[in-house]
Amino acid sequence: MRKFVKVNETVITPLEPRRVDILGSECLIDVRFVENHSGTGRWLYEYEASGEVGKVERFLNRLRELERKQDE
């Protein structure tokens, strides 16, 4: 039987919970909303992402791409 390594990553991003949840579903990982903070004129949201190593890395890469697009 093959066992997969699971990781938990804390992520802080300005992306709203709905978008992050959809992205987590697409990457086949679990994303849990932890809390939100008001910082420097905009809201920041904290999440805990958990899943297999490669899937969490793919999620983080796609999340950063969305952040860059949102800032443009």
C-alpha positions in Angstrom: 0.0 0.0 0.0 1.3 3.5 -0.9 1.3 6.2 1.8 1.2 9.8 1.0 3.0 12.6 3.0 0.5 15.2 4.3 1.4 18.7 5.3 -0.3 21.7 6.9 0.6 25.2 5.7 -0.6 28.5 7.1 -1.4 31.0 4.4 -2.2 34.7 4.7 -3.7 36.3 1.6 -6.1 39.1 0.6 -8.2 36.7 -1.4 -11.7 36.1 -0.1 -12.8 32.8 1.4 -15.0 31.8 -1.4 -12.3 32.0 -4.0 -9.7 30.2 -1.8 -12.2 27.4 -1.1 -12.9 26.9 -4.8 -9.1 26.9 -5.5 -8.6 24.3 -2.7 -11.3 22.1 -4.2 -9.6 22.3 -7.6 -6.2 21.3 -6.2 -7.8 18.5 -4.1 -6.8 19.8 -0.7 -8.6 20.9 2.4 -8.6 24.6 3.2 -9.8 25.8 6.6 -10.6 29.5 7.3 -8.9 30.6 10.5 -9.5 34.4 10.9 -9.3 37.7 9.2 -7.3 40.8 10.0 -7.6 44.4 8.9 -4.2 45.6 7.7 -3.0 48.6 5.7 -6.3 49.5 4.2 -7.5 46.0 3.2 -8.5 42.8 4.7 -6.1 39.8 5.1 -7.5 36.3 5.6 -5.6 33.5 7.3 -6.2 29.9 6.2 -4.8 26.5 7.0 -4.2 24.3 3.9 -3.7 20.6 4.4 -3.1 17.8 1.9 -0.4 15.9 0.0 2.9 17.8 -0.5 2.7 18.3 -4.3 -1.0 19.3 -4.2 -0.4 21.9 -1.5 2.6 23.3 -3.4 0.4 23.6 -6.6 -2.3 25.3 -4.5 0.2 27.9 -3.1 1.6 28.6 -6.6 -1.9 29.2 -8.1 -2.8 31.3 -5.1 0.2 33.6 -5.7 -0.8 33.9 -9.4 -4.3 35.0 -8.4 -2.9 37.5 -6.0 -0.7 39.0 -8.7 -3.6 39.2 -11.1 -5.8 40.9 -8.4 -3.1 43.5 -7.8 -2.8 44.5 -11.5 
